[in-house]
Amino acid sequence: MKQNHPDSPPPPLHLIAAEGGVAAPPAADRDPYELLDSLMVVVEALCPTWPERENFNGTEKFKL
């Protein structure tokens, strides 16, 4: 096990937690629901109908 000298800087911390100590303000001051609504308007304009989905034929059991 290596020991650090008192005058050497501490090793970098590997933060994996959400927001790990870094301030991240929202990018816009608008209401988040208004932003979501404008995003969904764009999505619906690009894909106005849902794509066809395959049937679940041949499967008898659905387990989680």
Backbone atoms as SQL, in Angstrom:
CREATE TABLE atoms (id INTEGER PRIMARY KEY, chain TEXT, resi INTEGER, resn TEXT, atom TEXT, x REAL, y REAL, z REAL);
INSERT INTO atoms VALUES
  (1, 'A', 1, 'MET', 'N', 0.836, -1.169, 0.000),
  (2, 'A', 1, 'MET', 'CA', 0.000, 0.000, 0.000),
  (3, 'A', 1, 'MET', 'C', 0.882, 1.233, 0.000),
  (4, 'A', 2, 'LYS', 'N', 0.611, 2.170, -0.926),
  (5, 'A', 2, 'LYS', 'CA', 1.414, 3.370, -1.039),
  (6, 'A', 2, 'LYS', 'C', 0.845, 4.463, -0.134),
  (7, 'A', 3, 'GLN', 'N', 1.744, 5.218, 0.456),
  (8, 'A', 3, 'GLN', 'CA', 1.322, 6.352, 1.249),
  (9, 'A', 3, 'GLN', 'C', 1.657, 7.627, 0.499),
  (10, 'A', 4, 'ASN', 'N', 0.773, 8.591, 0.588),
  (11, 'A', 4, 'ASN', 'CA', 1.017, 9.881, -0.040),
  (12, 'A', 4, 'ASN', 'C', 1.846, 10.741, 0.895),
  (13, 'A', 5, 'HIS', 'N', 2.722, 11.516, 0.313),
  (14, 'A', 5, 'HIS', 'CA', 3.475, 12.478, 1.106),
  (15, 'A', 5, 'HIS', 'C', 2.538, 13.614, 1.508),
  (16, 'A', 6, 'PRO', 'N', 2.758, 14.228, 2.656),
  (17, 'A', 6, 'PRO', 'CA', 1.855, 15.289, 3.109),
  (18, 'A', 6, 'PRO', 'C', 1.769, 16.471, 2.147),
  (19, 'A', 7, 'ASP', 'N', 2.827, 16.754, 1.385),
  (20, 'A', 7, 'ASP', 'CA', 2.791, 17.903, 0.485),
  (21, 'A', 7, 'ASP', 'C', 2.260, 17.560, -0.909),
  (22, 'A', 8, 'SER', 'N', 1.962, 16.298, -1.182),
  (23, 'A', 8, 'SER', 'CA', 1.434, 15.922, -2.490),
  (24, 'A', 8, 'SER', 'C', -0.084, 16.096, -2.501),
  (25, 'A', 9, 'PRO', 'N', -0.664, 16.428, -3.670),
  (26, 'A', 9, 'PRO', 'CA', -2.120, 16.603, -3.745),
  (27, 'A', 9, 'PRO', 'C', -2.830, 15.264, -3.564),
  (28, 'A', 10, 'PRO', 'N', -4.037, 15.301, -3.026),
  (29, 'A', 10, 'PRO', 'CA', -4.777, 14.043, -2.850),
  (30, 'A', 10, 'PRO', 'C', -5.142, 13.440, -4.204),
  (31, 'A', 11, 'PRO', 'N', -5.316, 12.131, -4.254),
  (32, 'A', 11, 'PRO', 'CA', -5.702, 11.502, -5.532),
  (33, 'A', 11, 'PRO', 'C', -7.105, 11.952, -5.928),
  (34, 'A', 12, 'PRO', 'N', -7.416, 11.945, -7.228),
  (35, 'A', 12, 'PRO', 'CA', -8.755, 12.367, -7.656),
  (36, 'A', 12, 'PRO', 'C', -9.816, 11.392, -7.169),
  (37, 'A', 13, 'LEU', 'N', -10.958, 11.941, -6.833),
  (38, 'A', 13, 'LEU', 'CA', -12.086, 11.116, -6.402),
  (39, 'A', 13, 'LEU', 'C', -12.869, 10.661, -7.623),
  (40, 'A', 14, 'HIS', 'N', -13.298, 9.447, -7.620),
  (41, 'A', 14, 'HIS', 'CA', -14.129, 8.914, -8.698),
  (42, 'A', 14, 'HIS', 'C', -15.562, 8.901, -8.196),
  (43, 'A', 15, 'LEU', 'N', -16.294, 9.933, -8.535),
  (44, 'A', 15, 'LEU', 'CA', -17.669, 10.053, -8.077),
  (45, 'A', 15, 'LEU', 'C', -18.600, 9.381, -9.074),
  (46, 'A', 16, 'ILE', 'N', -19.395, 8.459, -8.590),
  (47, 'A', 16, 'ILE', 'CA', -20.354, 7.796, -9.473),
  (48, 'A', 16, 'ILE', 'C', -21.782, 8.086, -9.046),
  (49, 'A', 17, 'ALA', 'N', -21.946, 8.885, -8.001),
  (50, 'A', 17, 'ALA', 'CA', -23.283, 9.222, -7.531),
  (51, 'A', 17, 'ALA', 'C', -23.883, 10.304, -8.416),
  (52, 'A', 18, 'ALA', 'N', -25.209, 10.353, -8.441),
  (53, 'A', 18, 'ALA', 'CA', -25.880, 11.394, -9.199),
  (54, 'A', 18, 'ALA', 'C', -25.488, 12.749, -8.632),
  (55, 'A', 19, 'GLU', 'N', -25.202, 13.662, -9.495),
  (56, 'A', 19, 'GLU', 'CA', -24.803, 15.023, -9.169),
  (57, 'A', 19, 'GLU', 'C', -23.505, 15.071, -8.387),
  (58, 'A', 20, 'GLY', 'N', -22.752, 14.056, -8.251),
  (59, 'A', 20, 'GLY', 'CA', -21.521, 13.906, -7.511),
  (60, 'A', 20, 'GLY', 'C', -20.803, 15.167, -7.077),
  (61, 'A', 21, 'GLY', 'N', -21.489, 16.118, -6.501),
  (62, 'A', 21, 'GLY', 'CA', -20.851, 17.310, -6.007),
  (63, 'A', 21, 'GLY', 'C', -20.657, 18.388, -7.044),
  (64, 'A', 22, 'VAL', 'N', -21.096, 18.180, -8.268),
  (65, 'A', 22, 'VAL', 'CA', -20.931, 19.150, -9.331),
  (66, 'A', 22, 'VAL', 'C', -22.256, 19.880, -9.521),
  (67, 'A', 23, 'ALA', 'N', -22.210, 21.191, -9.460),
  (68, 'A', 23, 'ALA', 'CA', -23.435, 21.976, -9.668),
  (69, 'A', 23, 'ALA', 'C', -23.791, 21.986, -11.145),
  (70, 'A', 24, 'ALA', 'N', -25.020, 21.640, -11.463),
  (71, 'A', 24, 'ALA', 'CA', -25.481, 21.617, -12.849),
  (72, 'A', 24, 'ALA', 'C', -26.834, 22.316, -12.912),
  (73, 'A', 25, 'PRO', 'N', -26.827, 23.640, -13.096),
  (74, 'A', 25, 'PRO', 'CA', -28.104, 24.351, -13.167),
  (75, 'A', 25, 'PRO', 'C', -28.841, 23.996, -14.452),
  (76, 'A', 26, 'PRO', 'N', -30.166, 24.132, -14.460),
  (77, 'A', 26, 'PRO', 'CA', -30.916, 23.844, -15.681),
  (78, 'A', 26, 'PRO', 'C', -30.481, 24.761, -16.812),
  (79, 'A', 27, 'ALA', 'N', -30.542, 24.243, -18.027),
  (80, 'A', 27, 'ALA', 'CA', -30.078, 24.998, -19.183),
  (81, 'A', 27, 'ALA', 'C', -31.036, 26.127, -19.541),
  (82, 'A', 28, 'ALA', 'N', -32.284, 26.026, -19.170),
  (83, 'A', 28, 'ALA', 'CA', -33.269, 27.049, -19.538),
  (84, 'A', 28, 'ALA', 'C', -34.098, 27.414, -18.308),
  (85, 'A', 29, 'ASP', 'N', -34.642, 28.602, -18.348),
  (86, 'A', 29, 'ASP', 'CA', -35.489, 29.057, -17.244),
  (87, 'A', 29, 'ASP', 'C', -36.955, 28.762, -17.511),
  (88, 'A', 30, 'ARG', 'N', -37.240, 28.089, -18.611),
  (89, 'A', 30, 'ARG', 'CA', -38.629, 27.788, -18.958),
  (90, 'A', 30, 'ARG', 'C', -39.146, 26.637, -18.117),
  (91, 'A', 31, 'ASP', 'N', -40.445, 26.512, -18.077),
  (92, 'A', 31, 'ASP', 'CA', -41.105, 25.434, -17.362),
  (93, 'A', 31, 'ASP', 'C', -40.728, 24.099, -18.012),
  (94, 'A', 32, 'PRO', 'N', -40.308, 23.085, -17.223),
  (95, 'A', 32, 'PRO', 'CA', -39.905, 21.809, -17.837),
  (96, 'A', 32, 'PRO', 'C', -41.045, 21.119, -18.577),
  (97, 'A', 33, 'TYR', 'N', -42.284, 21.308, -18.133),
  (98, 'A', 33, 'TYR', 'CA', -43.411, 20.684, -18.834),
  (99, 'A', 33, 'TYR', 'C', -43.667, 21.378, -20.173),
  (100, 'A', 34, 'GLU', 'N', -43.412, 22.672, -20.232),
  (101, 'A', 34, 'GLU', 'CA', -43.536, 23.390, -21.497),
  (102, 'A', 34, 'GLU', 'C', -42.471, 22.908, -22.484),
  (103, 'A', 35, 'LEU', 'N', -41.256, 22.670, -21.985),
  (104, 'A', 35, 'LEU', 'CA', -40.192, 22.133, -22.837),
  (105, 'A', 35, 'LEU', 'C', -40.538, 20.735, -23.337),
  (106, 'A', 36, 'LEU', 'N', -41.088, 19.886, -22.456),
  (107, 'A', 36, 'LEU', 'CA', -41.491, 18.537, -22.860),
  (108, 'A', 36, 'LEU', 'C', -42.591, 18.593, -23.907),
  (109, 'A', 37, 'ASP', 'N', -43.535, 19.507, -23.721),
  (110, 'A', 37, 'ASP', 'CA', -44.622, 19.633, -24.680),
  (111, 'A', 37, 'ASP', 'C', -44.100, 20.064, -26.046),
  (112, 'A', 38, 'SER', 'N', -43.164, 21.005, -26.081),
  (113, 'A', 38, 'SER', 'CA', -42.616, 21.435, -27.372),
  (114, 'A', 38, 'SER', 'C', -41.795, 20.313, -28.016),
  (115, 'A', 39, 'LEU', 'N', -41.120, 19.513, -27.204),
  (116, 'A', 39, 'LEU', 'CA', -40.384, 18.366, -27.745),
  (117, 'A', 39, 'LEU', 'C', -41.349, 17.343, -28.341),
  (118, 'A', 40, 'MET', 'N', -42.465, 17.079, -27.669),
  (119, 'A', 40, 'MET', 'CA', -43.421, 16.099, -28.175),
  (120, 'A', 40, 'MET', 'C', -44.094, 16.590, -29.452),
  (121, 'A', 41, 'VAL', 'N', -44.261, 17.907, -29.603),
  (122, 'A', 41, 'VAL', 'CA', -44.799, 18.446, -30.857),
  (123, 'A', 41, 'VAL', 'C', -43.867, 18.095, -32.007),
  (124, 'A', 42, 'VAL', 'N', -42.569, 18.212, -31.788),
  (125, 'A', 42, 'VAL', 'CA', -41.592, 17.875, -32.828),
  (126, 'A', 42, 'VAL', 'C', -41.623, 16.375, -33.117),
  (127, 'A', 43, 'VAL', 'N', -41.687, 15.545, -32.074),
  (128, 'A', 43, 'VAL', 'CA', -41.712, 14.090, -32.262),
  (129, 'A', 43, 'VAL', 'C', -42.954, 13.681, -33.043),
  (130, 'A', 44, 'GLU', 'N', -44.104, 14.251, -32.703),
  (131, 'A', 44, 'GLU', 'CA', -45.333, 13.903, -33.414),
  (132, 'A', 44, 'GLU', 'C', -45.301, 14.398, -34.859),
  (133, 'A', 45, 'ALA', 'N', -44.613, 15.497, -35.120),
  (134, 'A', 45, 'ALA', 'CA', -44.494, 15.984, -36.500),
  (135, 'A', 45, 'ALA', 'C', -43.612, 15.052, -37.320),
  (136, 'A', 46, 'LEU', 'N', -42.577, 14.481, -36.706),
  (137, 'A', 46, 'LEU', 'CA', -41.687, 13.573, -37.431),
  (138, 'A', 46, 'LEU', 'C', -42.293, 12.187, -37.599),
  (139, 'A', 47, 'CYS', 'N', -43.087, 11.750, -36.641),
  (140, 'A', 47, 'CYS', 'CA', -43.691, 10.415, -36.703),
  (141, 'A', 47, 'CYS', 'C', -45.142, 10.526, -36.232),
  (142, 'A', 48, 'PRO', 'N', -46.066, 10.905, -37.131),
  (143, 'A', 48, 'PRO', 'CA', -47.443, 11.170, -36.712),
  (144, 'A', 48, 'PRO', 'C', -48.224, 9.924, -36.278),
  (145, 'A', 49, 'THR', 'N', -47.811, 8.733, -36.716),
  (146, 'A', 49, 'THR', 'CA', -48.505, 7.516, -36.298),
  (147, 'A', 49, 'THR', 'C', -47.500, 6.539, -35.721),
  (148, 'A', 50, 'TRP', 'N', -47.975, 5.717, -34.824),
  (149, 'A', 50, 'TRP', 'CA', -47.098, 4.710, -34.228),
  (150, 'A', 50, 'TRP', 'C', -46.755, 3.658, -35.272),
  (151, 'A', 51, 'PRO', 'N', -45.527, 3.151, -35.286),
  (152, 'A', 51, 'PRO', 'CA', -45.181, 2.090, -36.232),
  (153, 'A', 51, 'PRO', 'C', -45.910, 0.793, -35.875),
  (154, 'A', 52, 'GLU', 'N', -46.128, -0.034, -36.872),
  (155, 'A', 52, 'GLU', 'CA', -46.786, -1.318, -36.638),
  (156, 'A', 52, 'GLU', 'C', -45.919, -2.195, -35.749),
  (157, 'A', 53, 'ARG', 'N', -46.557, -2.920, -34.867),
  (158, 'A', 53, 'ARG', 'CA', -45.850, -3.779, -33.923),
  (159, 'A', 53, 'ARG', 'C', -46.173, -5.227, -34.229),
  (160, 'A', 54, 'GLU', 'N', -45.199, -6.098, -34.030),
  (161, 'A', 54, 'GLU', 'CA', -45.438, -7.525, -34.242),
  (162, 'A', 54, 'GLU', 'C', -46.340, -8.064, -33.148),
  (163, 'A', 55, 'ASN', 'N', -47.117, -9.082, -33.494),
  (164, 'A', 55, 'ASN', 'CA', -47.967, -9.731, -32.492),
  (165, 'A', 55, 'ASN', 'C', -47.131, -10.627, -31.602),
  (166, 'A', 56, 'PHE', 'N', -47.704, -11.014, -30.476),
  (167, 'A', 56, 'PHE', 'CA', -47.019, -11.888, -29.532),
  (168, 'A', 56, 'PHE', 'C', -47.406, -13.342, -29.746),
  (169, 'A', 57, 'ASN', 'N', -47.616, -13.735, -30.981),
  (170, 'A', 57, 'ASN', 'CA', -47.998, -15.120, -31.263),
  (171, 'A', 57, 'ASN', 'C', -46.860, -16.064, -30.935),
  (172, 'A', 58, 'GLY', 'N', -47.199, -17.227, -30.407),
  (173, 'A', 58, 'GLY', 'CA', -46.199, -18.232, -30.103),
  (174, 'A', 58, 'GLY', 'C', -45.627, -18.120, -28.703),
  (175, 'A', 59, 'THR', 'N', -46.062, -17.152, -27.962),
  (176, 'A', 59, 'THR', 'CA', -45.589, -17.049, -26.579),
  (177, 'A', 59, 'THR', 'C', -46.763, -17.278, -25.644),
  (178, 'A', 60, 'GLU', 'N', -46.558, -18.160, -24.699),
  (179, 'A', 60, 'GLU', 'CA', -47.631, -18.497, -23.787),
  (180, 'A', 60, 'GLU', 'C', -47.453, -17.849, -22.424),
  (181, 'A', 61, 'LYS', 'N', -46.225, -17.570, -22.054),
  (182, 'A', 61, 'LYS', 'CA', -45.959, -17.057, -20.714),
  (183, 'A', 61, 'LYS', 'C', -45.138, -15.776, -20.804),
  (184, 'A', 62, 'PHE', 'N', -45.524, -14.846, -19.994),
  (185, 'A', 62, 'PHE', 'CA', -44.767, -13.612, -19.863),
  (186, 'A', 62, 'PHE', 'C', -44.330, -13.506, -18.409),
  (187, 'A', 63, 'LYS', 'N', -43.040, -13.573, -18.174),
  (188, 'A', 63, 'LYS', 'CA', -42.519, -13.509, -16.819),
  (189, 'A', 63, 'LYS', 'C', -41.614, -12.299, -16.685),
  (190, 'A', 64, 'LEU', 'N', -41.641, -11.735, -15.494),
  (191, 'A', 64, 'LEU', 'CA', -40.736, -10.622, -15.210),
  (192, 'A', 64, 'LEU', 'C', -39.493, -11.140, -14.556);
